[in-house]
C-alpha cells in the first residue's frame, strides 16, 4: 500500500480584513496534561484545551540523539546522478581533476601524478575517448545568473528583494544648511520573514521537527508524586516561550475562527564579518532560527536550519561628502556620524519588519500543515543575539558610556562587582524596560533634533539621554562567543601575556611550550595548539575557548555508563605465553596470565549462568577461585588500537569518546565503588591509563559450564592512577602513578565499566619522573603529577555535580554497577574477589537510548558493541558494508580505525548490557 503524501498549503488572506475579534474564556482553554516519568525522571507538562496532535519527539531515533559524525552508507544512497558529475566516469574525473588542480605550468611532480593515473590498473582509455571536455568546463564555470540581466541578489524565486534605504538627516541650526535633508544611502537585500515562515512549514522534513505547542519539563528522580524541579534545555520549554503561548491563547480570537493558534518563535542573529585578510571587503548578514526546533538540530550545518533574511549595509563613504556639503566648516563630527549610523541600522530593520510581518504578528497566518490540519501561526521575536557593537546600534545606547550594558542600567563604576550576588540583584532591579518614561525621553530627544534643529549632542538632548542611556530594545540575549570568549577572556589573556613579558621572556616561551604539550580531547572539544599561543595569530573564538579551558594548568607558576565498540578483526593476534617470555623482567608483565584469568573468571561464569537461565535450566555457581578453568583458545588474545565509548550526557544526549592506546587519548574514568555520594568522603571516580585493548575467545571448563564453545570476552589492560592526598580547595584534582613495581599498579578492566575518556593535563611545574623501568608502560614519559580537567566539556563538568545531572543516572541509583573494574583507593580489585550475583544481574549504568518522556524503554536495553565472536571462518580483513570507519589524523590510519554498525537495528553488531560480555546477534 502506498500512502498518499499530503503537501502543506498556504491559506491565502488573514483576518485583518474582518471586523473586531471575539473572546474566549481562558478557563475553557487551559487544562494540564502531564506525561509519565521516564527512567531519567523527566516528565512533560502541556497546558491547553487538549493534548497536542503533533509530537516531534515521537519520530526521534537513536541516531538523532548522537552528536558524533557518521558516514552515510553508500549502499543506502540512491541517486540518478553520477557521483562524478558532470564527468561521465571516474577516469574522466581523475584527468579533469589533475588538469585543474595543478595550475597552468605543470611540474615534475604533477607529471608523475599523471603517470600514476594513466598507469593505474583501473584506467581504461575508452572511458575518456568520448568525453566532451569543453561542455564539462562550461558547465563547471556556469553561473546561475549568466543567462539573465537581473542583478545577482534579485532572485525572486528565493524571495530576495532589493529595497532602497532613505534617511532623514538632521542638520542643526548652526550648520550651513540647517533642517532635515533626505538622502539615499544605499540598498538592502532582504527576504520577507513571513515568506520564510511559510517556506519552513511547507517543508516536510522541517515540519516533522517543528513543535507547535511548547511545554514544561520537570525532573524528579525519586518515586514521589510531586513534579520536581523545572528543567530548562530548549527554547520551546523555556518560560518565555510558554508565557508567549499562554498570552496568545488568552488573547481574543479572530472573528469566526476556532483554529488552533501557535507561536512561531523567531531567534535572530546578526554579525558583520571581514571577507578577506587584505582589503576592506565586508559582509553583514542577518539570519533567523526557529525556537520551535531543537537546539541540537539548529547547530547541525547539514540540516540547513539557518534562514538568511537580510544583508545589512553601512553608511557609504560618499555619505561624508553629502554631509560635508550641508555642514560646512570642518565637516560632520563623530556624534553626528554615530547618530546617522544608528538611523541607518534601524531604517533597515523598519524595511525588514514590514506591514506584512506586522499584520501576521497581530492576526496570524493560516497554514494547512502536513498533518492536514489548519493552524494559525503568530510570529514572535524571542531573542536577538549580536556582539556588543551591534547591540549598541540596536539598543541606541552609547558605546561604552556611563551605563554600557544594553540589558540594564548598572553604571560603569559598578562593573567591578560583576559576578557578585549584589550584582545579580542589581541586574534585575535596574533592568531596562520599554515603558512610558523611556518612550517620552526618546521622543523628546528626537523632537529636539528633528523639529527644533538642535545638535545630536546638544545639552537638551544630553540632559534627556546621557544619564540613563535607555534602550528601546529589551530582548537581547548574551552572545557568549563575542561577549566572553573574544571579549572578556581575550582581554584578560592579553593582560596575562603582558605580565609574563614584564616578568621574564622565558615564562612566555614556557607558556607556549606547555600549550603545545597539552593533549587534545574529543572531536572538537579541545583542539591541538599548533602555534605559539602567546602571539595570538589568527585565533578564532573556539581557539580562545580552548586556551581558557587549559589556562588553569598551563599558567601555573613554578613553586620552590558506558557502552563501547571494539572492532571484530583478529588481524593482530598475540600468543600470551610468548608475549610474557619476550618481556620477562618488565614489572608491567608480572603475573600477566593469572591476573587476566582471574579477571575473566567471574565474567565467563556469569555468561554461562545466564545462558542456563535462558534454557530454563537451574544456574550453577562456579568456583570463584578456579581461574585455571579459564582457557584462551589457541592461547591467544587479539589486540586493537581503538575503542569507541558511547555514553549518555547530562542533557540526555548520546556522545562518544575514542580511546587510542598509541596517543594521548588513552585515559579513562570509572565509578569508584567506595564513593557513597556524600561530598568530602571520597572521590567519585577511578582513573586509569589504557595500555592495551584486547579480546579473547574464552572456553570455560569449570563447574557450571554449559558447553565448551568459546565466548568472546573483551578487556582492557590498564595502569592505574592514584589520587594525590591533601589537594587544596580551588585547585583541580591531581593524580599520579603509583610505584611501577607495585603489584597492583597494573590490572584489567571490563570495557563496559568505563564511563568516559578523561582529559589529563601534566602539571608542568613539577616536571617529569626520571626513570625508565618498563618498556610496556613507557614510564620514561611519565610526569610527576597530572591535573584532572573537569572543565573540558559540559558533560564532564556535570559528572562532578553528584546527583543533580539528569542523564547520569548512576549518580542517583548508586555505584555498585561499577562492577569488577577496580577496588578501593585507586587500586585494582584483588583478582581473586568474585562479583556478587546481585552485581552480575544489575541493569546498565548508563542508557545511551533516546528516552522520550512519553515512552519508556525496557530497563535492560543497551546499544550495539563488539563484533562476531564466532566469525573465525569469516574473512575479517574486509569491513562489512554496514560498518563505518572513523578516521582521525591523530588516531591512526584506516586499518587502526574504529568500525561500527551504522544501522539503528544493530544488524551485523552485538549488544550487551553493562554486566555482560556475551555477544548476542541482533
Secondary structure, 3 states (H helix, E strand, C coil): CCCCCCCCEECCCCHHHCCCCECCCHHHHCEEEECCCCCCCEEEEEEECCCCCCCHHHHCCCHHHECCCCCCCHHHCCCCCCCCCCCCCHHHHHHHHHHHHCCCCCCHHHHHHHHHHHCCCCCCCHHHHCCCHHHHHHHHCCCCCCCCCCCCCCCHHHCEEEEEEEEEEEECCCCCCCEEEEEEEEEEEEECHHHHHHHHHHCHHHHHCCCCCCCEEEECCCCCCCCCEEECCCHHHCHHHHHHHHHHHHCCECCCCCCEEEEEEEEEEEEEEECCCCCCCEEEEEEEEECCCCHHHHCCHHHCCCEEEEECCCCCCHHHHHHHHHHCCCCCCHHHHHHHHHHHHHHHHHHHCCHHHHHHHHHCEEEECCCCCEEEEEEEEEEEECCHHHHHHHHCCCCCCCCCCCCECCCHHHHHHCCCHHHHHHHHHCECCCCHHHHHHHHHHHHHHHCCCCCCCCHHHHHHHCCCCCCCCCCEECCHHHHHHHHHHHHHHHHHHHHHHHHCHHHHHHHHHHHHHCCCECCCCECCCCCCHHHCCCCCHHHHHHHHHHHHHHCCCCCCCCEEECCCCCCCEEEHHHHHHHCCCCHHHCCHHHHHHHHHHHHHHHHHHHHHHHCCCCCCCCCCCCHHHEEEHHHEEEEECEEEEEEECCCCCEEEEEEECCCCCCEEEEECCCCCCCCCCCCCEEEEEEEEEEEEEEEECCCCCCCCCCEEEEEEEEEEEEECCCCCCCCCCEEEECCCCCHHHEEEECHHHEEEECCEEECHHHCECCCCCCCCCCHHHCECCEEECCCCCHHHHHCCCCCCCCCCCHHHHCCHHHCCCCCCCCCCCCCCCCCCHHHHCCCCCCCCCCCCCCCCCCCCCCCEECCCCCCCCCCCCCCCCCEEEECECCCECHHHCEEEECCCCCCCCEECCCCCCCCEEC
